[in-house]
Amino acid sequence: MINVCFAGVTGWTAPPIIAGIDAAADLALTAGVSRSAAGRGLADATAAKGPGRVYATVAEALDDAPVDVLVDYTSAEAVRANVWTAVGAGVHTVIGSSGLTSADYDELDRLARGTGAGVIAAGNFSVMAAILLRAATIAARQLDHWEIIDYADAAKPDVPSGTARELAEALGREHPPAPAVAPERLHGPPGARGADVAGTRVHSLRLPGFVVATEVVFGGAGERLLMRHDPGLTPDPYAAGTLLAIRRAAETPGVRRGLDTLLFPAAPG
């Protein structure tokens, strides 16, 4: 049995993941973390069926409940403290929150290897998003020009989204895109060209009426290739990938980034 603590247990993403844990014979939700619901039972604060409690902090949950894996779906402001607390205690961790940079993950990887904790982090735990990421990296091996458009509602404060950042960094590991007009040669504000994330230009749209979506546009002589993921209006797409990550987090000490690393074999060499 894998005992799970869910940080962000009263959040938008939680209900289908909690339902999946409750339905699984090999998983048990033993604790939740939510400042607004701290002190309440899981069954009272959420639709969970188990007898666990909700705590104000990850540290309190780890002190009081059996936890094998922490799942973090909180915020860019809270994720670092939550994850470093868990990994420092040797607890395997699944990170669905955005806000951590490549440098943060390098630091976390060193910490996790030292404590023996396995960490699986993904900007998006949707299986379709993972397929997009893998397909885009394959395309980047053959193509030279691309940019990313990152869509979200006006209230989303983190830019770019974790999905777009993860995609840009994955493409950058293949090779940087061919340069366009150099910033010093632009006529107008350089910010109009988007942010440089791992060498890729990323444009974050934040407008009412949008939900999170990610689009990568490849350009070539006389043609374009567009790849886009639209997750819809519910958190249901993230449940299956999160449950897979919970089950496999303990396999390897250190950080593994991207759900695609669990779905596809490693590239040869």
Contacts in CASP RR format, 6 or more apart in sequence:
PFRMAT RR
TARGET T0000
AUTHOR 0000-0000-0000
METHOD contacts of the structure
MODEL  1
MINVCFAGVTGWTAPPIIAGIDAAADLALTAGVSRSAAGRGLADATAAKG
PGRVYATVAEALDDAPVDVLVDYTSAEAVRANVWTAVGAGVHTVIGSSGL
TSADYDELDRLARGTGAGVIAAGNFSVMAAILLRAATIAARQLDHWEIID
YADAAKPDVPSGTARELAEALGREHPPAPAVAPERLHGPPGARGADVAGT
RVHSLRLPGFVVATEVVFGGAGERLLMRHDPGLTPDPYAAGTLLAIRRAA
ETPGVRRGLDTLLFPAAPG
1 26 0 8 1.000
1 27 0 8 1.000
1 28 0 8 1.000
2 26 0 8 1.000
2 27 0 8 1.000
2 28 0 8 1.000
2 68 0 8 1.000
2 69 0 8 1.000
2 246 0 8 1.000
2 247 0 8 1.000
3 28 0 8 1.000
3 30 0 8 1.000
3 65 0 8 1.000
3 66 0 8 1.000
3 67 0 8 1.000
3 68 0 8 1.000
3 69 0 8 1.000
4 21 0 8 1.000
4 27 0 8 1.000
4 28 0 8 1.000
4 29 0 8 1.000
4 30 0 8 1.000
4 31 0 8 1.000
4 67 0 8 1.000
4 68 0 8 1.000
4 69 0 8 1.000
4 70 0 8 1.000
4 71 0 8 1.000
4 246 0 8 1.000
5 29 0 8 1.000
5 30 0 8 1.000
5 31 0 8 1.000
5 32 0 8 1.000
5 33 0 8 1.000
5 58 0 8 1.000
5 61 0 8 1.000
5 62 0 8 1.000
5 65 0 8 1.000
5 67 0 8 1.000
5 69 0 8 1.000
5 70 0 8 1.000
5 71 0 8 1.000
5 86 0 8 1.000
5 91 0 8 1.000
6 14 0 8 1.000
6 17 0 8 1.000
6 18 0 8 1.000
6 21 0 8 1.000
6 29 0 8 1.000
6 31 0 8 1.000
6 32 0 8 1.000
6 33 0 8 1.000
6 71 0 8 1.000
6 73 0 8 1.000
7 32 0 8 1.000
7 33 0 8 1.000
7 34 0 8 1.000
7 58 0 8 1.000
7 61 0 8 1.000
7 70 0 8 1.000
7 71 0 8 1.000
7 72 0 8 1.000
7 73 0 8 1.000
7 74 0 8 1.000
7 78 0 8 1.000
7 82 0 8 1.000
8 14 0 8 1.000
8 32 0 8 1.000
8 33 0 8 1.000
8 34 0 8 1.000
8 72 0 8 1.000
8 73 0 8 1.000
8 74 0 8 1.000
9 18 0 8 1.000
9 32 0 8 1.000
9 33 0 8 1.000
9 34 0 8 1.000
9 37 0 8 1.000
9 42 0 8 1.000
9 45 0 8 1.000
9 46 0 8 1.000
9 48 0 8 1.000
9 54 0 8 1.000
10 34 0 8 1.000
10 36 0 8 1.000
10 37 0 8 1.000
10 45 0 8 1.000
10 46 0 8 1.000
10 54 0 8 1.000
11 34 0 8 1.000
11 73 0 8 1.000
12 235 0 8 1.000
13 73 0 8 1.000
13 96 0 8 1.000
13 235 0 8 1.000
13 238 0 8 1.000
14 46 0 8 1.000
14 73 0 8 1.000
14 235 0 8 1.000
15 46 0 8 1.000
15 47 0 8 1.000
15 235 0 8 1.000
16 234 0 8 1.000
16 235 0 8 1.000
16 236 0 8 1.000
16 238 0 8 1.000
16 239 0 8 1.000
17 71 0 8 1.000
17 73 0 8 1.000
17 235 0 8 1.000
17 238 0 8 1.000
17 239 0 8 1.000
17 242 0 8 1.000
17 243 0 8 1.000
18 29 0 8 1.000
18 46 0 8 1.000
18 47 0 8 1.000
18 48 0 8 1.000
19 47 0 8 1.000
19 239 0 8 1.000
20 27 0 8 1.000
20 239 0 8 1.000
20 243 0 8 1.000
21 27 0 8 1.000
21 28 0 8 1.000
21 29 0 8 1.000
21 48 0 8 1.000
21 243 0 8 1.000
21 246 0 8 1.000
22 29 0 8 1.000
22 48 0 8 1.000
22 49 0 8 1.000
22 50 0 8 1.000
24 243 0 8 1.000
26 247 0 8 1.000
27 243 0 8 1.000
27 246 0 8 1.000
27 247 0 8 1.000
28 50 0 8 1.000
29 42 0 8 1.000
29 48 0 8 1.000
29 50 0 8 1.000
29 52 0 8 1.000
30 52 0 8 1.000
30 65 0 8 1.000
30 66 0 8 1.000
30 67 0 8 1.000
31 42 0 8 1.000
31 52 0 8 1.000
31 53 0 8 1.000
31 54 0 8 1.000
31 55 0 8 1.000
31 61 0 8 1.000
31 64 0 8 1.000
31 65 0 8 1.000
31 67 0 8 1.000
32 42 0 8 1.000
32 52 0 8 1.000
32 53 0 8 1.000
32 54 0 8 1.000
32 55 0 8 1.000
32 61 0 8 1.000
33 54 0 8 1.000
33 55 0 8 1.000
33 56 0 8 1.000
33 57 0 8 1.000
33 58 0 8 1.000
33 61 0 8 1.000
33 74 0 8 1.000
33 82 0 8 1.000
34 45 0 8 1.000
34 54 0 8 1.000
34 56 0 8 1.000
35 56 0 8 1.000
37 45 0 8 1.000
37 46 0 8 1.000
37 54 0 8 1.000
38 54 0 8 1.000
38 55 0 8 1.000
38 56 0 8 1.000
39 53 0 8 1.000
39 54 0 8 1.000
39 55 0 8 1.000
39 56 0 8 1.000
40 53 0 8 1.000
40 54 0 8 1.000
41 51 0 8 1.000
41 52 0 8 1.000
41 53 0 8 1.000
41 54 0 8 1.000
42 48 0 8 1.000
42 50 0 8 1.000
42 51 0 8 1.000
42 52 0 8 1.000
42 53 0 8 1.000
42 54 0 8 1.000
43 49 0 8 1.000
43 50 0 8 1.000
43 51 0 8 1.000
43 52 0 8 1.000
45 54 0 8 1.000
46 54 0 8 1.000
52 65 0 8 1.000
53 64 0 8 1.000
53 65 0 8 1.000
55 61 0 8 1.000
55 64 0 8 1.000
55 65 0 8 1.000
57 85 0 8 1.000
58 70 0 8 1.000
58 81 0 8 1.000
58 82 0 8 1.000
58 85 0 8 1.000
58 86 0 8 1.000
59 85 0 8 1.000
61 67 0 8 1.000
62 70 0 8 1.000
62 85 0 8 1.000
62 86 0 8 1.000
62 89 0 8 1.000
62 91 0 8 1.000
67 86 0 8 1.000
67 91 0 8 1.000
68 91 0 8 1.000
68 92 0 8 1.000
68 250 0 8 1.000
69 91 0 8 1.000
69 92 0 8 1.000
69 93 0 8 1.000
69 94 0 8 1.000
69 246 0 8 1.000
69 249 0 8 1.000
69 250 0 8 1.000
70 82 0 8 1.000
70 83 0 8 1.000
70 86 0 8 1.000
70 91 0 8 1.000
70 92 0 8 1.000
70 93 0 8 1.000
70 94 0 8 1.000
71 93 0 8 1.000
71 94 0 8 1.000
71 96 0 8 1.000
71 242 0 8 1.000
71 246 0 8 1.000
72 79 0 8 1.000
72 82 0 8 1.000
72 83 0 8 1.000
72 86 0 8 1.000
72 93 0 8 1.000
72 94 0 8 1.000
72 95 0 8 1.000
72 96 0 8 1.000
72 97 0 8 1.000
73 96 0 8 1.000
73 97 0 8 1.000
74 82 0 8 1.000
74 97 0 8 1.000
75 97 0 8 1.000
75 158 0 8 1.000
76 97 0 8 1.000
76 98 0 8 1.000
76 99 0 8 1.000
76 157 0 8 1.000
76 158 0 8 1.000
78 97 0 8 1.000
79 95 0 8 1.000
79 96 0 8 1.000
79 97 0 8 1.000
79 98 0 8 1.000
79 99 0 8 1.000
79 100 0 8 1.000
80 100 0 8 1.000
80 104 0 8 1.000
83 93 0 8 1.000
83 95 0 8 1.000
83 100 0 8 1.000
83 108 0 8 1.000
83 119 0 8 1.000
84 108 0 8 1.000
84 111 0 8 1.000
86 93 0 8 1.000
86 117 0 8 1.000
87 93 0 8 1.000
87 108 0 8 1.000
87 111 0 8 1.000
87 112 0 8 1.000
87 115 0 8 1.000
87 117 0 8 1.000
87 118 0 8 1.000
87 119 0 8 1.000
88 111 0 8 1.000
88 115 0 8 1.000
88 117 0 8 1.000
89 115 0 8 1.000
90 112 0 8 1.000
90 115 0 8 1.000
90 116 0 8 1.000
90 117 0 8 1.000
91 117 0 8 1.000
92 117 0 8 1.000
92 118 0 8 1.000
92 119 0 8 1.000
92 249 0 8 1.000
92 250 0 8 1.000
93 112 0 8 1.000
93 117 0 8 1.000
93 118 0 8 1.000
93 119 0 8 1.000
93 120 0 8 1.000
93 249 0 8 1.000
94 119 0 8 1.000
94 120 0 8 1.000
94 121 0 8 1.000
94 242 0 8 1.000
94 245 0 8 1.000
94 246 0 8 1.000
94 249 0 8 1.000
95 119 0 8 1.000
95 120 0 8 1.000
95 121 0 8 1.000
95 122 0 8 1.000
96 121 0 8 1.000
96 122 0 8 1.000
96 123 0 8 1.000
96 125 0 8 1.000
96 242 0 8 1.000
98 123 0 8 1.000
98 158 0 8 1.000
98 161 0 8 1.000
98 162 0 8 1.000
98 163 0 8 1.000
98 165 0 8 1.000
99 158 0 8 1.000
99 162 0 8 1.000
99 165 0 8 1.000
100 108 0 8 1.000
100 121 0 8 1.000
101 165 0 8 1.000
102 169 0 8 1.000
102 198 0 8 1.000
105 121 0 8 1.000
105 255 0 8 1.000
105 257 0 8 1.000
108 119 0 8 1.000
108 254 0 8 1.000
108 255 0 8 1.000
109 119 0 8 1.000
109 254 0 8 1.000
109 255 0 8 1.000
111 117 0 8 1.000
112 118 0 8 1.000
112 119 0 8 1.000
112 253 0 8 1.000
112 254 0 8 1.000
112 255 0 8 1.000
113 253 0 8 1.000
113 254 0 8 1.000
114 253 0 8 1.000
115 253 0 8 1.000
116 253 0 8 1.000
116 254 0 8 1.000
117 253 0 8 1.000
117 254 0 8 1.000
118 249 0 8 1.000
118 250 0 8 1.000
118 251 0 8 1.000
118 252 0 8 1.000
118 253 0 8 1.000
118 254 0 8 1.000
118 255 0 8 1.000
118 256 0 8 1.000
119 249 0 8 1.000
119 254 0 8 1.000
119 255 0 8 1.000
119 256 0 8 1.000
120 245 0 8 1.000
120 248 0 8 1.000
120 249 0 8 1.000
120 255 0 8 1.000
120 256 0 8 1.000
120 257 0 8 1.000
120 258 0 8 1.000
120 259 0 8 1.000
120 261 0 8 1.000
120 262 0 8 1.000
121 255 0 8 1.000
121 256 0 8 1.000
121 257 0 8 1.000
121 258 0 8 1.000
122 130 0 8 1.000
122 166 0 8 1.000
122 245 0 8 1.000
122 257 0 8 1.000
122 258 0 8 1.000
122 259 0 8 1.000
123 129 0 8 1.000
123 161 0 8 1.000
123 162 0 8 1.000
123 163 0 8 1.000
123 165 0 8 1.000
123 166 0 8 1.000
123 258 0 8 1.000
124 130 0 8 1.000
124 162 0 8 1.000
124 163 0 8 1.000
124 166 0 8 1.000
124 214 0 8 1.000
124 229 0 8 1.000
124 231 0 8 1.000
124 238 0 8 1.000
124 259 0 8 1.000
125 238 0 8 1.000
125 239 0 8 1.000
125 240 0 8 1.000
125 241 0 8 1.000
125 242 0 8 1.000
125 245 0 8 1.000
125 259 0 8 1.000
126 229 0 8 1.000
126 231 0 8 1.000
126 237 0 8 1.000
126 238 0 8 1.000
126 241 0 8 1.000
126 259 0 8 1.000
127 237 0 8 1.000
127 240 0 8 1.000
127 241 0 8 1.000
127 259 0 8 1.000
127 263 0 8 1.000
128 229 0 8 1.000
128 231 0 8 1.000
128 237 0 8 1.000
129 163 0 8 1.000
129 214 0 8 1.000
129 229 0 8 1.000
129 231 0 8 1.000
129 237 0 8 1.000
129 259 0 8 1.000
130 241 0 8 1.000
130 258 0 8 1.000
130 259 0 8 1.000
130 260 0 8 1.000
130 263 0 8 1.000
131 260 0 8 1.000
131 263 0 8 1.000
132 167 0 8 1.000
132 214 0 8 1.000
132 216 0 8 1.000
132 227 0 8 1.000
132 228 0 8 1.000
132 229 0 8 1.000
133 166 0 8 1.000
133 167 0 8 1.000
133 170 0 8 1.000
133 258 0 8 1.000
133 259 0 8 1.000
133 260 0 8 1.000
134 260 0 8 1.000
134 263 0 8 1.000
134 264 0 8 1.000
135 227 0 8 1.000
136 146 0 8 1.000
136 167 0 8 1.000
136 170 0 8 1.000
136 171 0 8 1.000
136 216 0 8 1.000
136 227 0 8 1.000
137 170 0 8 1.000
137 171 0 8 1.000
137 173 0 8 1.000
137 174 0 8 1.000
139 146 0 8 1.000
139 218 0 8 1.000
139 225 0 8 1.000
139 227 0 8 1.000
140 146 0 8 1.000
140 171 0 8 1.000
140 172 0 8 1.000
140 174 0 8 1.000
140 175 0 8 1.000
140 177 0 8 1.000
140 218 0 8 1.000
141 174 0 8 1.000
141 175 0 8 1.000
143 218 0 8 1.000
143 219 0 8 1.000
143 220 0 8 1.000
143 225 0 8 1.000
144 177 0 8 1.000
144 178 0 8 1.000
144 220 0 8 1.000
145 177 0 8 1.000
145 178 0 8 1.000
145 180 0 8 1.000
145 218 0 8 1.000
145 219 0 8 1.000
145 220 0 8 1.000
146 171 0 8 1.000
146 177 0 8 1.000
146 200 0 8 1.000
146 216 0 8 1.000
146 217 0 8 1.000
146 218 0 8 1.000
146 219 0 8 1.000
147 177 0 8 1.000
147 200 0 8 1.000
147 201 0 8 1.000
147 202 0 8 1.000
147 203 0 8 1.000
147 216 0 8 1.000
147 217 0 8 1.000
148 160 0 8 1.000
148 164 0 8 1.000
148 167 0 8 1.000
148 168 0 8 1.000
148 197 0 8 1.000
148 200 0 8 1.000
148 201 0 8 1.000
148 202 0 8 1.000
148 203 0 8 1.000
148 214 0 8 1.000
148 215 0 8 1.000
148 216 0 8 1.000
148 217 0 8 1.000
149 202 0 8 1.000
149 203 0 8 1.000
149 205 0 8 1.000
149 214 0 8 1.000
149 215 0 8 1.000
149 216 0 8 1.000
149 217 0 8 1.000
150 159 0 8 1.000
150 160 0 8 1.000
150 161 0 8 1.000
150 163 0 8 1.000
150 164 0 8 1.000
150 202 0 8 1.000
150 203 0 8 1.000
150 204 0 8 1.000
150 205 0 8 1.000
150 214 0 8 1.000
151 205 0 8 1.000
151 210 0 8 1.000
151 211 0 8 1.000
151 212 0 8 1.000
151 213 0 8 1.000
151 214 0 8 1.000
151 215 0 8 1.000
152 161 0 8 1.000
152 204 0 8 1.000
152 205 0 8 1.000
152 206 0 8 1.000
152 210 0 8 1.000
152 211 0 8 1.000
152 212 0 8 1.000
152 213 0 8 1.000
153 206 0 8 1.000
153 207 0 8 1.000
153 208 0 8 1.000
153 209 0 8 1.000
153 210 0 8 1.000
153 211 0 8 1.000
153 212 0 8 1.000
154 206 0 8 1.000
154 207 0 8 1.000
154 208 0 8 1.000
154 209 0 8 1.000
154 210 0 8 1.000
155 206 0 8 1.000
156 206 0 8 1.000
156 212 0 8 1.000
159 195 0 8 1.000
159 204 0 8 1.000
159 206 0 8 1.000
160 168 0 8 1.000
160 195 0 8 1.000
160 197 0 8 1.000
160 202 0 8 1.000
160 204 0 8 1.000
161 204 0 8 1.000
161 212 0 8 1.000
161 214 0 8 1.000
163 212 0 8 1.000
163 214 0 8 1.000
163 229 0 8 1.000
164 197 0 8 1.000
164 202 0 8 1.000
164 204 0 8 1.000
164 214 0 8 1.000
165 197 0 8 1.000
165 202 0 8 1.000
166 257 0 8 1.000
166 258 0 8 1.000
167 214 0 8 1.000
167 216 0 8 1.000
168 197 0 8 1.000
168 198 0 8 1.000
168 199 0 8 1.000
168 200 0 8 1.000
168 202 0 8 1.000
169 197 0 8 1.000
169 198 0 8 1.000
169 257 0 8 1.000
170 258 0 8 1.000
171 177 0 8 1.000
171 198 0 8 1.000
171 200 0 8 1.000
171 216 0 8 1.000
172 198 0 8 1.000
172 199 0 8 1.000
172 200 0 8 1.000
173 198 0 8 1.000
176 198 0 8 1.000
176 199 0 8 1.000
176 200 0 8 1.000
177 199 0 8 1.000
177 200 0 8 1.000
177 201 0 8 1.000
180 193 0 8 1.000
180 201 0 8 1.000
183 190 0 8 1.000
183 193 0 8 1.000
186 192 0 8 1.000
186 193 0 8 1.000
193 201 0 8 1.000
194 201 0 8 1.000
194 202 0 8 1.000
194 203 0 8 1.000
194 204 0 8 1.000
195 201 0 8 1.000
195 202 0 8 1.000
195 203 0 8 1.000
195 204 0 8 1.000
196 202 0 8 1.000
211 230 0 8 1.000
211 231 0 8 1.000
211 232 0 8 1.000
211 233 0 8 1.000
212 231 0 8 1.000
213 228 0 8 1.000
213 229 0 8 1.000
213 230 0 8 1.000
213 231 0 8 1.000
214 228 0 8 1.000
214 229 0 8 1.000
215 226 0 8 1.000
215 227 0 8 1.000
215 228 0 8 1.000
215 229 0 8 1.000
216 226 0 8 1.000
216 227 0 8 1.000
216 228 0 8 1.000
217 224 0 8 1.000
217 225 0 8 1.000
217 226 0 8 1.000
218 224 0 8 1.000
218 225 0 8 1.000
218 226 0 8 1.000
218 227 0 8 1.000
219 225 0 8 1.000
231 237 0 8 1.000
231 238 0 8 1.000
241 259 0 8 1.000
241 262 0 8 1.000
244 259 0 8 1.000
244 262 0 8 1.000
245 259 0 8 1.000
245 262 0 8 1.000
248 262 0 8 1.000
256 262 0 8 1.000
END
